[in-house]
Amino acid sequence: MRILIAEDEVATAKALKVLLEKSKYSVDIVHTGTDAWDYISGGHYDVIVLDIMMPGMSGLEVLSLIRKNSITTPVLMLTAKAELEDRVAGLEAGADDYLPKPFASSELIARVKALGRRSENYSDTLMEAGNLVLDGNRYEMRVGEKSVTLTNKEYQLMELFILHPGHVFSTEHLMDKIWGTDSDSDIDVVWTHIGFVRKKMKSLRADVEIKTIRGAGYSLEVGTC
């Protein structure tokens, strides 16, 4: 699941990014309302976390643009303002949830997960392809009784492939979707991680394979092994 955090307090944004990445989410962060809209209009997110008070454009202004452009992504408003009129303004503008600061990290994770279930790309905790099971609770994949643990990026790659079997993803798309637009990583990180996942799938004797489609990208094929 891919999340955008728009928060003008740099330290807070970085802390939220670390927190959510520990839950195996892909996270982009921005610090102005203008940048938030640029990211939202130029990409796809499963959940958007917006701070109301931001330079450039306020969170409410960004939210208004989101809904005016028929973007249905669930939005969580995050702000220090806890007055009733502020909550009402956010919800009337199209917010799906509202979390005032300060908040418990466990509550933020719970609310993001709940909003993620509304996303069109939401998937159950257990996903299957062929004889391979991807477990979102344990962050592992298994065949029968044998299992291997996945890193954050490995899990996100497998989740994307299993949700779209047979679909060809370009290296650039995977880089943008999994590592995010603000990543400092080289694009070679994509095929490196695919190599790691392939080795783990082979060790499990999975009957699915991530195939390289020459000149196009990668695709998960079932029953090829």
ZADO-1210 file (C-alpha; in nm, 4 decimals, padded with zeros to 6 digits):
<atoms>
<atom x="00.0000" y="00.0000" z="00.0000" code="MET" pos="1"/>
<atom x="00.1325" y="00.3415" z="-00.0971" code="ARG" pos="2"/>
<atom x="00.0792" y="00.6425" z="00.1275" code="ILE" pos="3"/>
<atom x="00.1450" y="01.0151" z="00.0886" code="LEU" pos="4"/>
<atom x="00.2142" y="01.2176" z="00.4027" code="ILE" pos="5"/>
<atom x="00.1827" y="01.5959" z="00.3646" code="ALA" pos="6"/>
<atom x="00.3163" y="01.7488" z="00.6870" code="GLU" pos="7"/>
<atom x="00.5063" y="02.0776" z="00.7173" code="ASP" pos="8"/>
<atom x="00.6948" y="01.9714" z="01.0302" code="GLU" pos="9"/>
<atom x="00.9929" y="01.7882" z="00.8823" code="VAL" pos="10"/>
<atom x="01.0761" y="01.5859" z="01.1942" code="ALA" pos="11"/>
<atom x="00.7135" y="01.4741" z="01.2347" code="THR" pos="12"/>
<atom x="00.6891" y="01.3734" z="00.8684" code="ALA" pos="13"/>
<atom x="01.0087" y="01.1680" z="00.8887" code="LYS" pos="14"/>
<atom x="00.8910" y="00.9979" z="01.2078" code="ALA" pos="15"/>
<atom x="00.5597" y="00.9062" z="01.0459" code="LEU" pos="16"/>
<atom x="00.7422" y="00.7729" z="00.7409" code="LYS" pos="17"/>
<atom x="00.9567" y="00.5437" z="00.9579" code="VAL" pos="18"/>
<atom x="00.6513" y="00.4341" z="01.1551" code="LEU" pos="19"/>
<atom x="00.4491" y="00.3420" z="00.8484" code="LEU" pos="20"/>
<atom x="00.7397" y="00.1781" z="00.6669" code="GLU" pos="21"/>
<atom x="00.7779" y="-00.0559" z="00.9630" code="LYS" pos="22"/>
<atom x="00.4250" y="-00.1715" z="00.8780" code="SER" pos="23"/>
<atom x="00.5453" y="-00.2518" z="00.5232" code="LYS" pos="24"/>
<atom x="00.3924" y="00.0537" z="00.3540" code="TYR" pos="25"/>
<atom x="00.5559" y="00.2573" z="00.0795" code="SER" pos="26"/>
<atom x="00.5613" y="00.6212" z="00.1913" code="VAL" pos="27"/>
<atom x="00.6267" y="00.9540" z="00.0188" code="ASP" pos="28"/>
<atom x="00.6533" y="01.2731" z="00.2249" code="ILE" pos="29"/>
<atom x="00.6093" y="01.6391" z="00.1257" code="VAL" pos="30"/>
<atom x="00.6096" y="01.9543" z="00.3366" code="HIS" pos="31"/>
<atom x="00.3914" y="02.2012" z="00.1452" code="THR" pos="32"/>
<atom x="00.0378" y="02.1928" z="00.0110" code="GLY" pos="33"/>
<atom x="00.1666" y="02.2775" z="-00.3367" code="THR" pos="34"/>
<atom x="00.3994" y="01.9775" z="-00.3403" code="ASP" pos="35"/>
<atom x="00.1217" y="01.7598" z="-00.2014" code="ALA" pos="36"/>
<atom x="-00.1036" y="01.8416" z="-00.4961" code="TRP" pos="37"/>
<atom x="00.1823" y="01.7882" z="-00.7431" code="ASP" pos="38"/>
<atom x="00.2420" y="01.4382" z="-00.6034" code="TYR" pos="39"/>
<atom x="-00.1282" y="01.3511" z="-00.5862" code="ILE" pos="40"/>
<atom x="-00.2079" y="01.4719" z="-00.9367" code="SER" pos="41"/>
<atom x="00.0971" y="01.2979" z="-01.0799" code="GLY" pos="42"/>
<atom x="00.0725" y="00.9580" z="-00.9110" code="GLY" pos="43"/>
<atom x="-00.1480" y="00.7060" z="-00.7351" code="HIS" pos="44"/>
<atom x="-00.1838" y="00.6615" z="-00.3610" code="TYR" pos="45"/>
<atom x="-00.3940" y="00.4256" z="-00.1515" code="ASP" pos="46"/>
<atom x="-00.4191" y="00.6666" z="00.1437" code="VAL" pos="47"/>
<atom x="-00.3353" y="01.0372" z="00.1781" code="ILE" pos="48"/>
<atom x="-00.2485" y="01.1924" z="00.5164" code="VAL" pos="49"/>
<atom x="-00.2902" y="01.5719" z="00.5061" code="LEU" pos="50"/>
<atom x="-00.1925" y="01.8274" z="00.7678" code="ASP" pos="51"/>
<atom x="-00.4339" y="02.1238" z="00.7595" code="ILE" pos="52"/>
<atom x="-00.1775" y="02.3975" z="00.8271" code="MET" pos="53"/>
<atom x="00.0808" y="02.3937" z="00.5456" code="MET" pos="54"/>
<atom x="00.2583" y="02.6608" z="00.3392" code="PRO" pos="55"/>
<atom x="00.1649" y="02.7042" z="-00.0252" code="GLY" pos="56"/>
<atom x="-00.1827" y="02.5590" z="00.0120" code="MET" pos="57"/>
<atom x="-00.3637" y="02.4462" z="00.3229" code="SER" pos="58"/>
<atom x="-00.4658" y="02.0854" z="00.3653" code="GLY" pos="59"/>
<atom x="-00.8279" y="02.1882" z="00.3121" code="LEU" pos="60"/>
<atom x="-00.7385" y="02.3527" z="-00.0194" code="GLU" pos="61"/>
<atom x="-00.5536" y="02.0401" z="-00.1311" code="VAL" pos="62"/>
<atom x="-00.8478" y="01.8260" z="-00.0230" code="LEU" pos="63"/>
<atom x="-01.0845" y="02.0439" z="-00.2225" code="SER" pos="64"/>
<atom x="-00.8705" y="01.9954" z="-00.5349" code="LEU" pos="65"/>
<atom x="-00.8604" y="01.6192" z="-00.4743" code="ILE" pos="66"/>
<atom x="-01.2380" y="01.5885" z="-00.4683" code="ARG" pos="67"/>
<atom x="-01.2985" y="01.8422" z="-00.7482" code="LYS" pos="68"/>
<atom x="-01.0792" y="01.6265" z="-00.9707" code="ASN" pos="69"/>
<atom x="-01.2793" y="01.3132" z="-00.8828" code="SER" pos="70"/>
<atom x="-00.9890" y="01.1506" z="-00.6969" code="ILE" pos="71"/>
<atom x="-01.1510" y="00.9064" z="-00.4554" code="THR" pos="72"/>
<atom x="-00.8407" y="00.8153" z="-00.2513" code="THR" pos="73"/>
<atom x="-00.9227" y="00.8020" z="00.1232" code="PRO" pos="74"/>
<atom x="-00.7901" y="01.1089" z="00.3080" code="VAL" pos="75"/>
<atom x="-00.6949" y="01.1381" z="00.6756" code="LEU" pos="76"/>
<atom x="-00.6709" y="01.4960" z="00.8031" code="MET" pos="77"/>
<atom x="-00.3904" y="01.5392" z="01.0559" code="LEU" pos="78"/>
<atom x="-00.3753" y="01.8625" z="01.2517" code="THR" pos="79"/>
<atom x="-00.3147" y="02.0304" z="01.5843" code="ALA" pos="80"/>
<atom x="-00.6557" y="02.1924" z="01.5563" code="LYS" pos="81"/>
<atom x="-00.9105" y="01.9933" z="01.7519" code="ALA" pos="82"/>
<atom x="-01.2041" y="02.2336" z="01.7601" code="GLU" pos="83"/>
<atom x="-01.5376" y="02.1061" z="01.6356" code="LEU" pos="84"/>
<atom x="-01.5614" y="02.3577" z="01.3502" code="GLU" pos="85"/>
<atom x="-01.2249" y="02.2455" z="01.2101" code="ASP" pos="86"/>
<atom x="-01.3269" y="01.8805" z="01.2149" code="ARG" pos="87"/>
<atom x="-01.6562" y="01.9653" z="01.0486" code="VAL" pos="88"/>
<atom x="-01.4803" y="02.1736" z="00.7805" code="ALA" pos="89"/>
<atom x="-01.2483" y="01.8865" z="00.6952" code="GLY" pos="90"/>
<atom x="-01.5220" y="01.6278" z="00.6779" code="LEU" pos="91"/>
<atom x="-01.7480" y="01.8546" z="00.4711" code="GLU" pos="92"/>
<atom x="-01.4596" y="01.9134" z="00.2281" code="ALA" pos="93"/>
<atom x="-01.4400" y="01.5391" z="00.1674" code="GLY" pos="94"/>
<atom x="-01.2067" y="01.3990" z="00.4329" code="ALA" pos="95"/>
<atom x="-01.2671" y="01.0384" z="00.5335" code="ASP" pos="96"/>
<atom x="-01.1224" y="01.0662" z="00.8835" code="ASP" pos="97"/>
<atom x="-00.9756" y="01.3230" z="01.1212" code="TYR" pos="98"/>
<atom x="-00.6949" y="01.2749" z="01.3757" code="LEU" pos="99"/>
<atom x="-00.5922" y="01.5671" z="01.6012" code="PRO" pos="100"/>
<atom x="-00.2390" y="01.6018" z="01.7390" code="LYS" pos="101"/>
<atom x="-00.0975" y="01.4715" z="01.9628" code="PRO" pos="102"/>
<atom x="-00.1894" y="01.1132" z="01.8786" code="PHE" pos="103"/>
<atom x="-00.0736" y="00.7631" z="01.9644" code="ALA" pos="104"/>
<atom x="00.1252" y="00.5926" z="01.6880" code="SER" pos="105"/>
<atom x="-00.0915" y="00.2816" z="01.7233" code="SER" pos="106"/>
<atom x="-00.4025" y="00.4891" z="01.6521" code="GLU" pos="107"/>
<atom x="-00.2501" y="00.6405" z="01.3383" code="LEU" pos="108"/>
<atom x="-00.1582" y="00.2953" z="01.2071" code="ILE" pos="109"/>
<atom x="-00.5073" y="00.1641" z="01.2846" code="ALA" pos="110"/>
<atom x="-00.6756" y="00.4549" z="01.1061" code="ARG" pos="111"/>
<atom x="-00.4492" y="00.4273" z="00.8007" code="VAL" pos="112"/>
<atom x="-00.5199" y="00.0538" z="00.7802" code="LYS" pos="113"/>
<atom x="-00.8927" y="00.1171" z="00.8068" code="ALA" pos="114"/>
<atom x="-00.8806" y="00.3753" z="00.5279" code="LEU" pos="115"/>
<atom x="-00.6647" y="00.1428" z="00.3188" code="GLY" pos="116"/>
<atom x="-00.9467" y="-00.1116" z="00.3222" code="ARG" pos="117"/>
<atom x="-01.1594" y="00.1390" z="00.1310" code="ARG" pos="118"/>
<atom x="-00.9014" y="00.1651" z="-00.1463" code="SER" pos="119"/>
<atom x="-00.9772" y="-00.0069" z="-00.4758" code="GLU" pos="120"/>
<atom x="-00.6469" y="-00.1928" z="-00.4414" code="ASN" pos="121"/>
<atom x="-00.7234" y="-00.3300" z="-00.0945" code="TYR" pos="122"/>
<atom x="-00.6384" y="-00.6958" z="-00.0529" code="SER" pos="123"/>
<atom x="-00.6924" y="-00.9509" z="00.2224" code="ASP" pos="124"/>
<atom x="-00.4086" y="-01.0328" z="00.4619" code="THR" pos="125"/>
<atom x="-00.3531" y="-01.3691" z="00.2897" code="LEU" pos="126"/>
<atom x="-00.2997" y="-01.3662" z="-00.0862" code="MET" pos="127"/>
<atom x="-00.2330" y="-01.6646" z="-00.3104" code="GLU" pos="128"/>
<atom x="-00.0805" y="-01.7328" z="-00.6504" code="ALA" pos="129"/>
<atom x="-00.0398" y="-02.0947" z="-00.7500" code="GLY" pos="130"/>
<atom x="00.0922" y="-02.2814" z="-00.4461" code="ASN" pos="131"/>
<atom x="00.2460" y="-01.9642" z="-00.3017" code="LEU" pos="132"/>
<atom x="00.0825" y="-01.7823" z="-00.0085" code="VAL" pos="133"/>
<atom x="00.1755" y="-01.4234" z="00.0833" code="LEU" pos="134"/>
<atom x="00.1019" y="-01.3517" z="00.4500" code="ASP" pos="135"/>
<atom x="00.0534" y="-00.9850" z="00.5366" code="GLY" pos="136"/>
<atom x="00.0437" y="-01.0506" z="00.9099" code="ASN" pos="137"/>
<atom x="00.3809" y="-01.2214" z="00.9263" code="ARG" pos="138"/>
<atom x="00.5333" y="-01.0493" z="00.6212" code="TYR" pos="139"/>
<atom x="00.6385" y="-01.3794" z="00.4763" code="GLU" pos="140"/>
<atom x="00.5616" y="-01.6055" z="00.1834" code="MET" pos="141"/>
<atom x="00.5236" y="-01.9785" z="00.2094" code="ARG" pos="142"/>
<atom x="00.4556" y="-02.2989" z="00.0248" code="VAL" pos="143"/>
<atom x="00.3058" y="-02.5684" z="00.2437" code="GLY" pos="144"/>
<atom x="00.4897" y="-02.5692" z="00.5773" code="GLU" pos="145"/>
<atom x="00.8004" y="-02.3948" z="00.4463" code="LYS" pos="146"/>
<atom x="00.8238" y="-02.0155" z="00.4718" code="SER" pos="147"/>
<atom x="01.0642" y="-01.7244" z="00.4241" code="VAL" pos="148"/>
<atom x="01.0520" y="-01.3747" z="00.5716" code="THR" pos="149"/>
<atom x="01.0365" y="-01.0764" z="00.3373" code="LEU" pos="150"/>
<atom x="01.1828" y="-00.7290" z="00.3795" code="THR" pos="151"/>
<atom x="00.9608" y="-00.4226" z="00.3428" code="ASN" pos="152"/>
<atom x="01.0331" y="-00.3723" z="-00.0284" code="LYS" pos="153"/>
<atom x="01.0259" y="-00.7452" z="-00.1075" code="GLU" pos="154"/>
<atom x="00.6811" y="-00.7727" z="00.0480" code="TYR" pos="155"/>
<atom x="00.5522" y="-00.4712" z="-00.1449" code="GLN" pos="156"/>
<atom x="00.6853" y="-00.6145" z="-00.4714" code="LEU" pos="157"/>
<atom x="00.5189" y="-00.9510" z="-00.4112" code="MET" pos="158"/>
<atom x="00.1924" y="-00.7878" z="-00.3063" code="GLU" pos="159"/>
<atom x="00.1839" y="-00.5862" z="-00.6286" code="LEU" pos="160"/>
<atom x="00.2649" y="-00.8878" z="-00.8467" code="PHE" pos="161"/>
<atom x="00.0126" y="-01.1179" z="-00.6769" code="ILE" pos="162"/>
<atom x="-00.2614" y="-00.8576" z="-00.7035" code="LEU" pos="163"/>
<atom x="-00.1952" y="-00.8336" z="-01.0776" code="HIS" pos="164"/>
<atom x="-00.0841" y="-01.1766" z="-01.2095" code="PRO" pos="165"/>
<atom x="00.0214" y="-01.1684" z="-01.5721" code="GLY" pos="166"/>
<atom x="00.0461" y="-00.7893" z="-01.5790" code="HIS" pos="167"/>
<atom x="00.3740" y="-00.6498" z="-01.7087" code="VAL" pos="168"/>
<atom x="00.5259" y="-00.3813" z="-01.4872" code="PHE" pos="169"/>
<atom x="00.8075" y="-00.1668" z="-01.6197" code="SER" pos="170"/>
<atom x="01.1147" y="-00.1072" z="-01.4056" code="THR" pos="171"/>
<atom x="01.0225" y="00.2606" z="-01.3884" code="GLU" pos="172"/>
<atom x="00.6709" y="00.1821" z="-01.2661" code="HIS" pos="173"/>
<atom x="00.8017" y="-00.0488" z="-00.9940" code="LEU" pos="174"/>
<atom x="01.0550" y="00.2131" z="-00.8873" code="MET" pos="175"/>
<atom x="00.7859" y="00.4789" z="-00.8589" code="ASP" pos="176"/>
<atom x="00.5265" y="00.2532" z="-00.6957" code="LYS" pos="177"/>
<atom x="00.7482" y="00.0802" z="-00.4385" code="ILE" pos="178"/>
<atom x="01.0362" y="00.3178" z="-00.3681" code="TRP" pos="179"/>
<atom x="00.8462" y="00.6404" z="-00.4292" code="GLY" pos="180"/>
<atom x="00.9159" y="00.9596" z="-00.6140" code="THR" pos="181"/>
<atom x="01.1411" y="01.0999" z="-00.3395" code="ASP" pos="182"/>
<atom x="01.3732" y="00.8001" z="-00.3259" code="SER" pos="183"/>
<atom x="01.7487" y="00.8509" z="-00.3541" code="ASP" pos="184"/>
<atom x="01.7985" y="00.4903" z="-00.4665" code="SER" pos="185"/>
<atom x="01.9287" y="00.4028" z="-00.8111" code="ASP" pos="186"/>
<atom x="01.6826" y="00.2271" z="-01.0415" code="ILE" pos="187"/>
<atom x="01.9059" y="-00.0829" z="-01.0288" code="ASP" pos="188"/>
<atom x="01.7564" y="-00.1435" z="-00.6847" code="VAL" pos="189"/>
<atom x="01.4470" y="-00.2819" z="-00.8596" code="VAL" pos="190"/>
<atom x="01.6131" y="-00.5744" z="-01.0341" code="TRP" pos="191"/>
<atom x="01.8312" y="-00.6348" z="-00.7279" code="THR" pos="192"/>
<atom x="01.5231" y="-00.6849" z="-00.5104" code="HIS" pos="193"/>
<atom x="01.3504" y="-00.8919" z="-00.7763" code="ILE" pos="194"/>
<atom x="01.6582" y="-01.1137" z="-00.7717" code="GLY" pos="195"/>
<atom x="01.6267" y="-01.1542" z="-00.3947" code="PHE" pos="196"/>
<atom x="01.2572" y="-01.2442" z="-00.4247" code="VAL" pos="197"/>
<atom x="01.3253" y="-01.4938" z="-00.7036" code="ARG" pos="198"/>
<atom x="01.5816" y="-01.6754" z="-00.4868" code="LYS" pos="199"/>
<atom x="01.3337" y="-01.6963" z="-00.2003" code="LYS" pos="200"/>
<atom x="01.0593" y="-01.8257" z="-00.4317" code="MET" pos="201"/>
<atom x="01.2991" y="-02.0864" z="-00.5690" code="LYS" pos="202"/>
<atom x="01.3938" y="-02.1984" z="-00.2176" code="SER" pos="203"/>
<atom x="01.0245" y="-02.2612" z="-00.1493" code="LEU" pos="204"/>
<atom x="00.9775" y="-02.4529" z="-00.4773" code="ARG" pos="205"/>
<atom x="00.6951" y="-02.2175" z="-00.5720" code="ALA" pos="206"/>
<atom x="00.5131" y="-02.2899" z="-00.8958" code="ASP" pos="207"/>
<atom x="00.5035" y="-01.9188" z="-00.9809" code="VAL" pos="208"/>
<atom x="00.7806" y="-01.7100" z="-01.1311" code="GLU" pos="209"/>
<atom x="00.8643" y="-01.3446" z="-01.1858" code="ILE" pos="210"/>
<atom x="00.9530" y="-01.3421" z="-01.5529" code="LYS" pos="211"/>
<atom x="01.1554" y="-01.0803" z="-01.7350" code="THR" pos="212"/>
<atom x="00.9691" y="-00.9531" z="-02.0402" code="ILE" pos="213"/>
<atom x="01.2417" y="-00.8264" z="-02.2689" code="ARG" pos="214"/>
<atom x="01.2096" y="-00.4538" z="-02.3360" code="GLY" pos="215"/>
<atom x="00.8946" y="-00.4259" z="-02.1221" code="ALA" pos="216"/>
<atom x="00.9511" y="-00.5228" z="-01.7594" code="GLY" pos="217"/>
<atom x="00.8455" y="-00.8000" z="-01.5226" code="TYR" pos="218"/>
<atom x="00.5404" y="-01.0200" z="-01.4822" code="SER" pos="219"/>
<atom x="00.4264" y="-01.2830" z="-01.2337" code="LEU" pos="220"/>
<atom x="00.3417" y="-01.6055" z="-01.4182" code="GLU" pos="221"/>
<atom x="00.1648" y="-01.8977" z="-01.2512" code="VAL" pos="222"/>
<atom x="00.2428" y="-02.2610" z="-01.3252" code="GLY" pos="223"/>
<atom x="00.5674" y="-02.1980" z="-01.5109" code="THR" pos="224"/>
<atom x="00.8013" y="-02.3915" z="-01.2836" code="CYS" pos="225"/>
</atoms>
